[in-house]
Amino acid sequence: MDDFIEYTVKKKTTNKQKLVRVLNWALMVYMAIMSIIWLPPDFVMFGLFVVLIYWLIYHFFIYPMTDLEFDYIYCAKEITIDKVMARKKRKQFAVYDLEKMSVLAPLGSEKLKRYDLEGVKVVDLSSGTDIEEGNEMGEKRYVMFYDTKTKVILDLSPEFVKIIQNNALGKVYLD
């Protein structure tokens, strides 16, 4: 029995990313004002053109890196994770086969202790926010050890976990 479920998690914008956004906008405004004030009238359009080019670079390259979402898709015993940047660009980030998954358990579970060794690569694909036990969506932060070499941190809904549990018997713990 193969099921399909999709779940989207919005990555929290960090203070560093907010600062990058604000500084870029401040630089663009400063460049526009200085172009109008300091440049001779014949070169004002050139100065504003430079500001336009900078805005295009910001809009297409810098801003998408500060506005991220992760789409978790379960289908055919695989968890596919797509990275969505600024709700415009979608890029497949990773594909995890349930056969190679060692364990999936809530963050802080005792079941994870024997897998959490030195040299394990940590991949954080969660929202980055603190999840309380009684949030309205029922989501929790889970840790998946994949091939015992990779530790993947995810925010999963109860429905998503249930489907994984039904298709990967003995590898999913809910404690």
C-alpha positions as a Markdown table, in Angstrom:
| # | Residue | x | y | z |
|---|---|---|---|---|
| 1 | Met | 0.0 | 0.0 | 0.0 |
| 2 | Asp | 1.6 | 3.2 | -1.2 |
| 3 | Asp | 0.3 | 6.5 | 0.2 |
| 4 | Phe | 0.9 | 10.1 | -0.8 |
| 5 | Ile | 1.1 | 13.1 | 1.5 |
| 6 | Glu | 2.7 | 16.5 | 1.1 |
| 7 | Tyr | 3.5 | 18.9 | 3.9 |
| 8 | Thr | 5.0 | 22.4 | 3.7 |
| 9 | Val | 7.2 | 24.0 | 6.4 |
| 10 | Lys | 8.1 | 27.7 | 6.3 |
| 11 | Lys | 11.7 | 28.3 | 7.4 |
| 12 | Lys | 12.0 | 31.1 | 10.0 |
| 13 | Thr | 13.7 | 34.2 | 8.8 |
| 14 | Thr | 16.7 | 34.7 | 11.1 |
| 15 | Asn | 17.8 | 38.1 | 12.4 |
| 16 | Lys | 20.9 | 37.9 | 10.1 |
| 17 | Gln | 18.6 | 37.4 | 7.1 |
| 18 | Lys | 16.4 | 40.3 | 8.1 |
| 19 | Leu | 19.5 | 42.5 | 8.5 |
| 20 | Val | 20.6 | 41.6 | 5.0 |
| 21 | Arg | 17.2 | 42.6 | 3.6 |
| 22 | Val | 17.2 | 45.9 | 5.5 |
| 23 | Leu | 20.8 | 46.8 | 4.6 |
| 24 | Asn | 20.2 | 46.0 | 0.9 |
| 25 | Trp | 17.1 | 48.2 | 0.8 |
| 26 | Ala | 18.9 | 51.0 | 2.7 |
| 27 | Leu | 21.8 | 50.8 | 0.2 |
| 28 | Met | 19.4 | 50.9 | -2.8 |
| 29 | Val | 17.6 | 54.0 | -1.4 |
| 30 | Tyr | 20.9 | 55.7 | -0.5 |
| 31 | Met | 22.2 | 55.0 | -4.1 |
| 32 | Ala | 19.1 | 56.4 | -5.6 |
| 33 | Ile | 19.1 | 59.6 | -3.5 |
| 34 | Met | 22.8 | 60.1 | -4.0 |
| 35 | Ser | 22.4 | 59.6 | -7.8 |
| 36 | Ile | 19.8 | 62.4 | -7.9 |
| 37 | Ile | 21.7 | 64.8 | -5.5 |
| 38 | Trp | 25.3 | 64.4 | -6.5 |
| 39 | Leu | 25.4 | 63.3 | -10.1 |
| 40 | Pro | 25.3 | 65.9 | -12.9 |
| 41 | Pro | 21.8 | 66.0 | -14.6 |
| 42 | Asp | 23.2 | 64.2 | -17.6 |
| 43 | Phe | 24.2 | 61.2 | -15.5 |
| 44 | Val | 21.2 | 60.9 | -13.1 |
| 45 | Met | 19.5 | 58.3 | -15.4 |
| 46 | Phe | 22.8 | 56.3 | -15.4 |
| 47 | Gly | 22.8 | 56.3 | -11.6 |
| 48 | Leu | 19.2 | 55.2 | -11.4 |
| 49 | Phe | 19.9 | 52.5 | -14.0 |
| 50 | Val | 22.6 | 51.2 | -11.7 |
| 51 | Val | 20.1 | 51.2 | -8.8 |
| 52 | Leu | 17.7 | 49.2 | -11.0 |
| 53 | Ile | 20.4 | 46.6 | -11.8 |
| 54 | Tyr | 21.2 | 46.3 | -8.1 |
| 55 | Trp | 17.5 | 45.8 | -7.3 |
| 56 | Leu | 17.2 | 43.1 | -10.0 |
| 57 | Ile | 20.2 | 41.3 | -8.4 |
| 58 | Tyr | 18.6 | 41.6 | -5.0 |
| 59 | His | 15.2 | 40.5 | -6.2 |
| 60 | Phe | 16.4 | 37.4 | -8.1 |
| 61 | Phe | 19.4 | 36.2 | -6.1 |
| 62 | Ile | 19.5 | 37.7 | -2.5 |
| 63 | Tyr | 15.9 | 37.8 | -1.4 |
| 64 | Pro | 15.1 | 34.2 | -2.5 |
| 65 | Met | 17.9 | 32.9 | -0.2 |
| 66 | Thr | 16.2 | 34.6 | 2.8 |
| 67 | Asp | 12.7 | 33.4 | 2.1 |
| 68 | Leu | 12.7 | 29.6 | 2.3 |
| 69 | Glu | 10.1 | 26.8 | 2.6 |
| 70 | Phe | 10.6 | 23.1 | 2.6 |
| 71 | Asp | 8.0 | 20.7 | 1.0 |
| 72 | Tyr | 8.1 | 17.2 | 2.4 |
| 73 | Ile | 6.5 | 14.7 | 0.0 |
| 74 | Tyr | 6.0 | 11.1 | 0.8 |
| 75 | Cys | 5.3 | 8.8 | -2.2 |
| 76 | Ala | 6.3 | 5.2 | -3.0 |
| 77 | Lys | 8.4 | 4.6 | 0.1 |
| 78 | Glu | 10.5 | 7.8 | -0.5 |
| 79 | Ile | 10.6 | 11.1 | 1.3 |
| 80 | Thr | 11.4 | 13.8 | -1.2 |
| 81 | Ile | 12.3 | 17.2 | 0.2 |
| 82 | Asp | 12.0 | 20.3 | -2.1 |
| 83 | Lys | 13.5 | 23.7 | -1.2 |
| 84 | Val | 11.2 | 26.5 | -2.3 |
| 85 | Met | 12.8 | 29.9 | -2.5 |
| 86 | Ala | 10.5 | 33.0 | -2.3 |
| 87 | Arg | 7.6 | 30.8 | -3.5 |
| 88 | Lys | 8.9 | 31.1 | -7.0 |
| 89 | Lys | 11.8 | 28.7 | -7.4 |
| 90 | Arg | 11.5 | 25.0 | -6.5 |
| 91 | Lys | 14.6 | 22.8 | -6.3 |
| 92 | Gln | 14.7 | 19.2 | -5.2 |
| 93 | Phe | 16.9 | 19.2 | -2.1 |
| 94 | Ala | 17.0 | 15.5 | -1.2 |
| 95 | Val | 15.4 | 12.1 | -1.6 |
| 96 | Tyr | 15.4 | 9.7 | 1.3 |
| 97 | Asp | 14.4 | 6.0 | 0.8 |
| 98 | Leu | 12.6 | 4.4 | 3.7 |
| 99 | Glu | 14.6 | 1.2 | 3.3 |
| 100 | Lys | 17.8 | 3.1 | 4.1 |
| 101 | Met | 16.3 | 5.0 | 7.0 |
| 102 | Ser | 17.7 | 3.8 | 10.4 |
| 103 | Val | 15.2 | 5.5 | 12.7 |
| 104 | Leu | 12.7 | 8.3 | 13.0 |
| 105 | Ala | 11.9 | 9.6 | 16.4 |
| 106 | Pro | 11.0 | 12.9 | 18.2 |
| 107 | Leu | 13.9 | 15.2 | 19.0 |
| 108 | Gly | 15.3 | 14.3 | 22.4 |
| 109 | Ser | 14.1 | 10.7 | 22.3 |
| 110 | Glu | 16.1 | 8.0 | 24.0 |
| 111 | Lys | 15.9 | 5.9 | 20.8 |
| 112 | Leu | 18.2 | 8.3 | 19.0 |
| 113 | Lys | 21.1 | 8.1 | 21.5 |
| 114 | Arg | 22.9 | 5.1 | 19.9 |
| 115 | Tyr | 22.8 | 6.7 | 16.4 |
| 116 | Asp | 24.0 | 10.2 | 17.5 |
| 117 | Leu | 27.8 | 9.6 | 17.0 |
| 118 | Glu | 30.6 | 11.9 | 16.1 |
| 119 | Gly | 31.1 | 12.5 | 12.4 |
| 120 | Val | 27.4 | 12.4 | 11.7 |
| 121 | Lys | 26.4 | 15.0 | 9.1 |
| 122 | Val | 23.5 | 17.2 | 10.4 |
| 123 | Val | 20.9 | 18.5 | 7.9 |
| 124 | Asp | 18.4 | 20.9 | 9.4 |
| 125 | Leu | 15.3 | 21.0 | 7.2 |
| 126 | Ser | 12.9 | 22.2 | 9.9 |
| 127 | Ser | 11.3 | 25.6 | 10.4 |
| 128 | Gly | 13.9 | 26.7 | 12.9 |
| 129 | Thr | 11.3 | 27.9 | 15.3 |
| 130 | Asp | 10.5 | 26.5 | 18.8 |
| 131 | Ile | 7.6 | 24.0 | 18.6 |
| 132 | Glu | 5.6 | 23.7 | 21.7 |
| 133 | Glu | 3.9 | 20.4 | 22.6 |
| 134 | Gly | 0.4 | 21.7 | 22.2 |
| 135 | Asn | 0.6 | 23.8 | 18.9 |
| 136 | Glu | -2.5 | 24.0 | 16.8 |
| 137 | Met | -1.2 | 21.9 | 13.9 |
| 138 | Gly | 0.0 | 19.1 | 16.2 |
| 139 | Glu | 3.4 | 19.1 | 14.5 |
| 140 | Lys | 6.6 | 18.0 | 16.3 |
| 141 | Arg | 10.3 | 18.2 | 15.5 |
| 142 | Tyr | 11.6 | 14.8 | 14.5 |
| 143 | Val | 15.0 | 13.4 | 13.8 |
| 144 | Met | 15.7 | 10.9 | 11.1 |
| 145 | Phe | 18.9 | 9.0 | 10.9 |
| 146 | Tyr | 19.5 | 8.0 | 7.3 |
| 147 | Asp | 22.1 | 5.4 | 6.5 |
| 148 | Thr | 23.5 | 6.1 | 10.0 |
| 149 | Lys | 25.7 | 8.8 | 8.4 |
| 150 | Thr | 23.2 | 11.6 | 8.2 |
| 151 | Lys | 21.0 | 13.2 | 10.9 |
| 152 | Val | 18.0 | 15.0 | 9.3 |
| 153 | Ile | 15.9 | 17.3 | 11.4 |
| 154 | Leu | 12.3 | 17.7 | 10.2 |
| 155 | Asp | 9.0 | 19.3 | 11.4 |
| 156 | Leu | 6.3 | 16.7 | 10.7 |
| 157 | Ser | 2.6 | 16.6 | 11.1 |
| 158 | Pro | 1.0 | 13.6 | 12.8 |
| 159 | Glu | -0.5 | 12.4 | 9.5 |
| 160 | Phe | 2.9 | 12.4 | 7.8 |
| 161 | Val | 4.5 | 10.4 | 10.7 |
| 162 | Lys | 1.6 | 7.9 | 10.6 |
| 163 | Ile | 2.1 | 7.2 | 6.9 |
| 164 | Ile | 5.8 | 6.7 | 7.4 |
| 165 | Gln | 5.2 | 4.5 | 10.4 |
| 166 | Asn | 2.8 | 2.3 | 8.4 |
| 167 | Asn | 5.4 | 1.9 | 5.6 |
| 168 | Ala | 8.6 | 1.6 | 7.7 |
| 169 | Leu | 7.6 | -0.9 | 10.4 |
| 170 | Gly | 9.9 | -0.9 | 13.5 |
| 171 | Lys | 11.8 | 2.2 | 12.5 |
| 172 | Val | 9.4 | 5.0 | 13.7 |
| 173 | Tyr | 9.0 | 5.8 | 17.3 |
| 174 | Leu | 6.4 | 8.2 | 18.7 |
| 175 | Asp | 7.6 | 8.5 | 22.4 |
